[in-house]
Every structure is written in C-alpha cells, then in structure tokens.
C-alpha cells in the first residue's frame, strides 16, 4: 500500500499529481492533531506500507517510519522540507516569514492564517498567486494547467479555510526540532528533489541523506521546483523491502 502524506498548505488532492493508482491519501488536518497523527496512524500500518511524504509531509512520513519501523517497508520523499535544525535553510526558503512567525509568534500566525482563510473564500486565485510569488517559470507554467490549478486551490482551501487550527499546528510542529526521529528510520529511503526548488532548497535533501542512519538514494531533478518535481519526477513506487 502506498500511503501519501501531503504538505502544508496542502491536502489529499495533492496525491493526484503523482498519477499513481491505489494511493491512500488521508487528510492529515482532519484526521487528528498532527502532533498525535503519526503515533495513532502507525498502529494501523503493516510491513508492506510504502510511505510517501511531500514537502512538510516528509516530517509525518519520517516520524511514522521512526515510530513503527517494523511496519514500514520504504519511504519516498518528494521535495522534502527537512528539520530546520539540520542547517541554515531559512534564508533560501520562500516561506521563511511564515516559519519565523511560527517560531516567534504563533498567535500572529493564527491571525494571519485567519486572514488567508478569508482570502481563500473571497479571492482564492489572489492568495494562490501571492503564495507562488517567488516561484520560477516552471512552477508558473504548471499553475496554469487546469487540473494542477484545481489541486492547488483545494490544498489552500483544506489548510487555510477548512482546517486552519490543524494547519497552524502542523507548521509549528515543523519548525520545532524533530530531527531526533531520523536516527530511528531504518527502512530504505528515496528522495526526489528539484535543484531549483524555492520552497525547500535542495540542501535540505542533502542534509537528510547525511542525517539518516543508512543514508538515502537522492535523485536530483535538474531545473525541478517544488510542485513540478511532484508532477514530473514520477518516482518508481516499487514494492517495499521489509526490514531485516
């Protein structure tokens, strides 16, 4: 079973951009508080599970793999946002201001999210364009595709309008130090990361490879950005190898 962990902002519809059949894509924001989601969900997994983490969803996938190593056969990370504790990444991240707010003023982040949620209700394309203001040409072309545009709007609606509290919890959990989970990940890990990603710089993928106890296979996508890597890399979802 392929189990997809979406990003923040994001939602289950993100999994459709993989064009892979049979993907289980729960709504991480609706299922439970994110801090508890990985613990609760791990009890439902078995050793045949292939976890896929996109963007901040990499945090959920890696924590799941760490909490129940005997139940996860493989982890694939796409455009992963690594723990901030692993390096000085913020200056190169398009969402740096949001992450700094989560670290220093969570109440302000909650207020901002409320305003963004109102914006998504009234003028969703305006909010979407603002969020992608620092995106490159490849990402802008992708946004113009009707299906991708629909998925991106659905992710904003799921995060900022329908589940703002869970979204803020996810961002706050991400900026905390969750690097302690990495040494507990014992299954094979594969990473697909765009070299031109402005949301999660490729240095994050390199840091994850160095921090994971058995490393990871890193596929560098030339010219790839954040969502375009999710769409174009088309990772090979092979049956997972059980832990020895």
Secondary structure, 3 states (H helix, E strand, C coil): CEEEECCCCCCHHHHHHHCCCCEECCCHHHHCCHHHHHHHHHCCCCCCEEEEEECCHHHHHHHHHHHCHHHEEEEEEECCCCCHHHCCCHHHCCCHHHHHHHHHCHHHHHHHHHHHHHHHHHHHHHHHHHHCCCCCHHHHHHHCCHHHHHHHHHHHHHHHHHCHHHHHHHHHHHHCCCHHHHHHCCCEEEEEEECCCCCCCHHHHHHHHHHCCCCCEEEEECCCCHHHHHHHCCCCCCCCCCCC
